[in-house]
Amino acid sequence: MKKQGIWKRYAPALLSAPLMLGGCSLLPAEETGGHVVLVQSVDKVEYDLSQVTREDVQLIKDLYCTYQQTREETLGFGTVGRPVRYVHVKVGDNVKKGDLLAELAADDLEEDIKEARYNFEKNTLQLAQLEELFAFDLDALEAQYSRGGLTRTQYEERRTQITADYEDRITVYKDTLHILGMRLEKLEEDLAGCRIYAGMDGMVSMVHGKLNDGFLGEGDQVFKIIDKSHCIFCLDDMEYQEYFQPGQEYTLTNNNGTEYRTKVMSPEEAPDKEKIYFALVEADVTLTVGTRAYARLILDERKDVLALPPNVVHRAGEDYYVYCEDENGLKSVRYIKTGLVGSEYVEIVEGLAEGEMVIRK
């Protein structure tokens, strides 16, 4: 190669330069006027070296996805100021819609509801009896008038009097029933607020940390349920769509090294056909919306080839070179031919042999 020829051409001159500049300082000590002149030795430079080894060279592309939870529900108690009585589930439990998850202590409410329901039903029955009696008295009056026992005037006066009497009493009962009904409704609402039921099929992904410690505050989120069939990672980049086939299992990894087993969703299943979705094989309760994980693609690969780390391979235009230590311990340039430039290694095609050492810096 032409550049190597230039290097060889000027190498003798460069190697002799230190000798010329140093004069006789590199010669043995001489006696001068009875004094001995000491010559200091030149320390050899120690280089940080890398060895040419055989590796699998891979060109890797990491595509980052974002976790989404398309179906979930957050649940809490509708009533506050009461201690927790029972907790029926824990994180990771599968539940069905309508399952009782937890309840507050509400013995007094249950007793009040029994009493309120009894009073409401009793007054409802009494109102019905009163309305039946009203109808009976009107029928009796009508029969008496039909038999000629009352004049028209007497009939109308009696009917007006009976109607006014009964309507007043019926109004009182209806007003009482309205009050009793409102009280019963409020008590039942309070009791319902003491219980939490699952609103959908799914898995419990969160339970309030202080659920068993006493009283909960207003608005506290007690449970979160997720639909395991809708735990997905979303990839916005469609450039690499050809690498992901529907139904294919794929492992996503976050920056901490945690792995998630997923399956590529078909366009028909996907919430958005312009994106790539990965459905979790098993729901992970530790995941939160927005968590990022990457899908690693191997775009190209060379197996068992000579290789060096990319930080020791240098480039000048179209040429690649490395620094080596020559037989004199000096740093020299070695031009090489490279193959695949991977993410962790560069393939060495020519110019270096297995086991040779090159200078890192």
C-alpha positions as CSV (number, residue, x, y, z in Angstrom):
1,M,0.0,0.0,0.0
2,K,1.3,3.5,-0.9
3,K,0.9,4.9,2.6
4,Q,2.8,2.0,4.1
5,G,5.6,2.7,1.7
6,I,5.9,6.3,2.8
7,W,6.1,5.1,6.4
8,K,8.9,2.6,5.6
9,R,10.7,5.2,3.6
10,Y,11.0,7.7,6.4
11,A,11.1,5.3,9.4
12,P,15.0,5.1,9.5
13,A,15.2,8.8,9.7
14,L,12.6,9.0,12.4
15,L,14.2,6.3,14.5
16,S,17.6,8.0,14.3
17,A,16.3,11.4,15.3
18,P,16.4,10.7,19.0
19,L,20.0,9.5,18.7
20,M,21.0,12.6,16.9
21,L,19.3,15.0,19.3
22,G,20.6,13.2,22.3
23,G,24.2,13.3,21.2
24,C,26.5,11.1,23.4
25,S,24.0,11.0,26.2
26,L,23.1,7.4,25.1
27,L,26.8,6.3,25.1
28,P,28.5,4.7,28.1
29,A,29.7,7.0,30.9
30,E,33.1,8.7,30.2
31,E,35.8,10.0,32.5
32,T,36.0,13.8,32.3
33,G,38.5,15.5,34.4
34,G,38.5,12.7,36.9
35,H,34.7,12.8,37.2
36,V,32.3,10.2,36.1
37,V,29.3,11.3,34.0
38,L,26.2,9.2,34.6
39,V,23.9,8.3,31.7
40,Q,20.1,8.1,32.4
41,S,18.3,5.2,30.7
42,V,15.2,5.9,28.6
43,D,12.2,4.1,30.1
44,K,10.2,2.0,27.7
45,V,6.6,3.2,27.1
46,E,3.9,0.8,28.4
47,Y,0.9,0.7,26.1
48,D,-2.6,-0.4,26.9
49,L,-3.2,-3.2,24.5
50,S,-6.1,-5.2,23.0
51,Q,-5.8,-8.7,21.5
52,V,-7.2,-9.8,18.2
53,T,-9.7,-12.6,19.1
54,R,-12.4,-14.6,17.5
55,E,-15.9,-13.3,18.2
56,D,-19.4,-13.2,16.9
57,V,-19.8,-9.7,15.4
58,Q,-23.4,-8.5,15.5
59,L,-25.0,-5.3,14.2
60,I,-27.6,-4.6,16.9
61,K,-30.5,-2.2,16.9
62,D,-32.5,-1.6,20.1
63,L,-36.0,-0.4,19.5
64,Y,-37.6,1.2,22.6
65,C,-41.3,0.4,23.4
66,T,-43.6,2.0,26.0
67,Y,-45.8,0.1,28.3
68,Q,-49.6,0.8,28.1
69,Q,-52.5,-0.5,30.1
70,T,-55.5,-0.2,27.8
71,R,-58.1,-1.6,30.3
72,E,-57.9,-1.1,34.1
73,E,-60.0,0.1,36.9
74,T,-59.2,1.8,40.2
75,L,-61.5,1.1,43.1
76,G,-62.0,2.6,46.5
77,F,-64.6,2.7,49.4
78,G,-67.5,5.0,49.1
79,T,-67.7,5.4,52.8
80,V,-65.0,6.8,55.1
81,G,-64.4,6.8,58.9
82,R,-64.9,3.1,59.4
83,P,-62.3,0.4,60.1
84,V,-61.5,-2.3,57.6
85,R,-63.2,-5.6,58.4
86,Y,-62.1,-8.1,55.7
87,V,-59.8,-8.0,52.8
88,H,-60.5,-11.0,50.5
89,V,-57.8,-10.6,47.8
90,K,-54.1,-9.8,47.4
91,V,-51.9,-8.6,44.6
92,G,-51.7,-11.1,41.8
93,D,-55.1,-12.7,42.5
94,N,-57.4,-13.2,39.5
95,V,-61.0,-11.9,40.1
96,K,-64.3,-12.0,38.3
97,K,-66.7,-9.2,37.8
98,G,-68.9,-8.9,40.9
99,D,-66.4,-10.5,43.3
100,L,-66.3,-9.0,46.8
101,L,-62.8,-7.6,47.3
102,A,-62.9,-5.9,50.7
103,E,-65.4,-4.5,53.3
104,L,-65.5,-2.1,56.2
105,A,-67.0,-2.8,59.6
106,A,-70.7,-1.9,59.3
107,D,-72.7,-3.9,61.9
108,D,-74.5,-0.8,63.0
109,L,-75.5,0.1,59.4
110,E,-76.8,-3.4,58.9
111,E,-79.0,-3.1,62.0
112,D,-80.2,0.4,61.0
113,I,-81.1,-0.9,57.5
114,K,-83.1,-3.8,59.0
115,E,-85.1,-1.4,61.2
116,A,-85.5,1.1,58.3
117,R,-86.7,-1.6,55.9
118,Y,-89.2,-2.9,58.5
119,N,-90.6,0.6,59.1
120,F,-90.8,1.2,55.3
121,E,-92.5,-2.1,54.6
122,K,-94.9,-1.7,57.5
123,N,-96.0,1.8,56.4
124,T,-96.3,0.6,52.8
125,L,-98.7,-2.2,54.0
126,Q,-100.6,0.3,56.1
127,L,-101.0,2.7,53.1
128,A,-102.2,-0.2,50.9
129,Q,-104.8,-1.2,53.6
130,L,-105.9,2.4,53.9
131,E,-106.4,2.8,50.2
132,E,-108.4,-0.5,50.1
133,L,-110.6,0.8,52.9
134,F,-111.1,4.0,51.1
135,A,-112.2,2.2,48.0
136,F,-114.5,-0.1,50.1
137,D,-116.2,2.9,51.7
138,L,-116.8,4.6,48.4
139,D,-118.3,1.4,47.0
140,A,-120.6,1.1,50.0
141,L,-121.7,4.7,49.6
142,E,-122.3,4.0,45.9
143,A,-124.4,1.0,46.7
144,Q,-126.5,2.8,49.3
145,Y,-127.2,5.6,46.8
146,S,-128.1,3.1,44.2
147,R,-130.7,1.5,46.5
148,G,-132.3,4.8,47.0
149,G,-131.1,5.2,50.6
150,L,-129.6,8.6,49.9
151,T,-130.6,11.6,48.0
152,R,-128.3,13.0,45.4
153,T,-127.3,15.9,47.7
154,Q,-126.6,13.5,50.6
155,Y,-124.6,11.2,48.4
156,E,-122.4,14.0,47.1
157,E,-121.9,15.5,50.6
158,R,-120.9,12.1,52.0
159,R,-118.6,11.3,49.1
160,T,-116.8,14.7,49.5
161,Q,-116.4,14.1,53.3
162,I,-115.0,10.5,52.9
163,T,-112.6,11.5,50.1
164,A,-111.2,14.4,52.1
165,D,-110.8,12.3,55.2
166,Y,-109.0,9.5,53.4
167,E,-106.8,11.7,51.2
168,D,-105.5,13.5,54.2
169,R,-104.6,10.3,55.9
170,I,-103.1,8.9,52.7
171,T,-101.0,12.0,52.2
172,V,-99.5,11.6,55.7
173,Y,-98.6,7.9,54.9
174,K,-97.1,8.9,51.6
175,D,-95.0,11.6,53.1
176,T,-93.9,9.2,55.9
177,L,-93.0,6.6,53.3
178,H,-91.0,9.2,51.3
179,I,-88.9,10.0,54.4
180,L,-88.5,6.4,55.3
181,G,-87.5,5.5,51.7
182,M,-84.9,8.3,51.6
183,R,-83.4,7.1,54.9
184,L,-83.4,3.5,53.7
185,E,-81.8,4.5,50.4
186,K,-79.1,6.5,52.3
187,L,-78.3,3.7,54.7
188,E,-78.0,1.2,51.8
189,E,-75.8,3.6,49.9
190,D,-73.5,3.9,52.9
191,L,-73.5,0.1,53.3
192,A,-72.6,-0.3,49.6
193,G,-69.8,2.2,50.1
194,C,-68.4,-0.2,52.8
195,R,-67.8,-2.9,50.2
196,I,-65.7,-3.0,47.1
197,Y,-66.7,-5.3,44.2
198,A,-64.7,-6.0,41.1
199,G,-66.1,-4.2,38.1
200,M,-64.5,-6.4,35.5
201,D,-62.6,-9.7,35.1
202,G,-58.9,-9.3,35.6
203,M,-56.0,-9.4,38.0
204,V,-55.4,-7.4,41.2
205,S,-52.3,-5.3,40.4
206,M,-52.4,-2.9,43.5
207,V,-53.6,-3.0,47.1
208,H,-53.5,0.0,49.3
209,G,-50.5,-0.4,51.7
210,K,-52.4,0.7,54.8
211,L,-55.6,-1.4,54.1
212,N,-55.1,-3.5,57.2
213,D,-53.8,-0.6,59.4
214,G,-57.0,1.0,60.3
215,F,-59.0,3.9,58.7
216,L,-58.7,5.0,55.1
217,G,-59.0,8.6,53.9
218,E,-61.6,9.9,51.5
219,G,-60.7,9.3,47.9
220,D,-58.0,6.7,48.7
221,Q,-57.4,4.2,45.9
222,V,-57.7,0.8,47.5
223,F,-57.4,-1.6,44.5
224,K,-56.4,-1.6,40.9
225,I,-57.5,-4.3,38.6
226,I,-56.0,-4.8,35.1
227,D,-57.2,-6.8,32.2
228,K,-54.4,-9.3,31.6
229,S,-55.3,-9.5,27.9
230,H,-54.6,-5.8,27.5
231,C,-51.1,-5.5,29.0
232,I,-49.1,-4.3,26.1
233,F,-45.9,-2.5,25.0
234,C,-46.2,-0.2,22.0
235,L,-43.5,0.5,19.4
236,D,-44.1,3.6,17.3
237,D,-41.3,2.9,14.8
238,M,-42.8,1.0,11.8
239,E,-39.5,1.0,9.9
240,Y,-38.6,-2.5,11.2
241,Q,-42.1,-4.0,11.0
242,E,-40.8,-6.9,8.8
243,Y,-38.8,-8.2,11.8
244,F,-42.0,-8.8,13.9
245,Q,-44.5,-11.4,12.8
246,P,-47.9,-11.7,14.5
247,G,-47.9,-14.4,17.2
248,Q,-44.1,-14.4,17.4
249,E,-42.7,-14.5,20.9
250,Y,-40.3,-11.7,21.7
251,T,-38.4,-10.8,24.8
252,L,-38.3,-7.1,25.8
253,T,-35.7,-5.8,28.2
254,N,-35.6,-2.7,30.3
255,N,-32.5,-0.7,31.3
256,N,-32.2,-2.6,34.6
257,G,-32.1,-6.0,32.7
258,T,-35.6,-7.1,33.6
259,E,-37.1,-9.2,30.8
260,Y,-40.7,-9.4,29.7
261,R,-42.0,-12.3,27.6
262,T,-44.4,-11.0,24.9
263,K,-46.1,-12.0,21.7
264,V,-46.4,-9.7,18.7
265,M,-50.1,-8.7,18.3
266,S,-51.8,-9.0,14.9
267,P,-53.0,-5.8,13.2
268,E,-56.6,-7.0,13.9
269,E,-55.9,-7.1,17.7
270,A,-53.8,-4.0,17.8
271,P,-55.4,-0.7,19.1
272,D,-53.7,1.2,16.3
273,K,-52.7,-0.5,13.0
274,E,-50.0,2.1,12.5
275,K,-48.0,0.8,15.5
276,I,-46.5,-2.5,16.6
277,Y,-47.8,-4.0,19.8
278,F,-46.4,-6.6,22.1
279,A,-48.8,-8.4,24.5
280,L,-47.4,-9.7,27.8
281,V,-47.5,-13.5,28.0
282,E,-47.9,-13.1,31.8
283,A,-49.2,-9.9,33.4
284,D,-46.6,-8.2,35.6
285,V,-48.0,-6.2,38.5
286,T,-44.8,-4.2,38.9
287,L,-45.1,-2.5,35.6
288,T,-46.4,1.0,35.5
289,V,-47.8,2.9,32.5
290,G,-44.9,4.6,30.7
291,T,-42.3,2.0,31.6
292,R,-39.8,1.6,28.7
293,A,-38.2,-1.6,27.4
294,Y,-36.4,-2.4,24.2
295,A,-36.7,-5.0,21.5
296,R,-33.2,-6.0,20.4
297,L,-32.8,-6.8,16.7
298,I,-29.8,-8.4,15.1
299,L,-29.7,-6.7,11.7
300,D,-26.5,-8.5,10.5
301,E,-24.0,-11.0,11.9
302,R,-20.7,-12.7,11.3
303,K,-19.9,-15.7,13.5
304,D,-16.5,-16.8,14.8
305,V,-14.4,-14.1,12.9
306,L,-11.3,-12.1,13.9
307,A,-12.5,-9.0,15.7
308,L,-11.4,-6.0,17.8
309,P,-13.4,-3.5,19.9
310,P,-14.4,-0.5,17.8
311,N,-12.5,1.9,20.0
312,V,-9.1,0.6,18.8
313,V,-10.0,0.7,15.1
314,H,-9.5,4.1,13.5
315,R,-10.6,5.5,10.1
316,A,-9.0,8.0,7.7
317,G,-11.3,8.5,4.7
318,E,-11.9,5.1,3.2
319,D,-9.0,3.4,5.1
320,Y,-9.1,1.7,8.4
321,Y,-6.0,1.3,10.6
322,V,-4.8,0.4,14.1
323,Y,-1.7,1.3,16.1
324,C,0.8,-1.5,16.9
325,E,4.0,-1.7,18.8
326,D,7.0,-2.5,16.5
327,E,10.1,-4.4,17.4
328,N,11.7,-1.3,18.8
329,G,8.8,-0.6,21.1
330,L,7.6,2.3,19.1
331,K,4.0,3.1,18.1
332,S,3.4,2.3,14.4
333,V,0.4,2.4,12.0
334,R,-1.0,-0.8,10.6
335,Y,-3.6,-0.5,7.8
336,I,-6.2,-3.2,7.9
337,K,-9.3,-4.3,5.9
338,T,-12.5,-4.5,7.9
339,G,-15.8,-6.4,7.3
340,L,-18.9,-5.9,9.4
341,V,-18.8,-3.0,11.9
342,G,-20.9,-4.3,14.7
343,S,-22.2,-2.8,17.9
344,E,-19.5,-4.4,20.1
345,Y,-16.8,-5.6,17.7
346,V,-15.4,-4.8,14.3
347,E,-14.7,-7.7,11.9
348,I,-11.0,-7.9,10.8
349,V,-10.7,-9.3,7.3
350,E,-7.0,-8.6,6.5
351,G,-3.9,-7.0,8.1
352,L,-4.0,-8.7,11.5
353,A,-3.7,-12.3,12.8
354,E,-5.4,-14.0,15.7
355,G,-3.6,-13.2,19.0
356,E,-1.8,-10.1,17.8
357,M,-1.9,-7.1,20.1
358,V,-2.9,-3.6,19.1
359,I,-2.6,-0.3,21.1
360,R,-5.8,1.0,22.6
361,K,-4.7,4.6,22.9
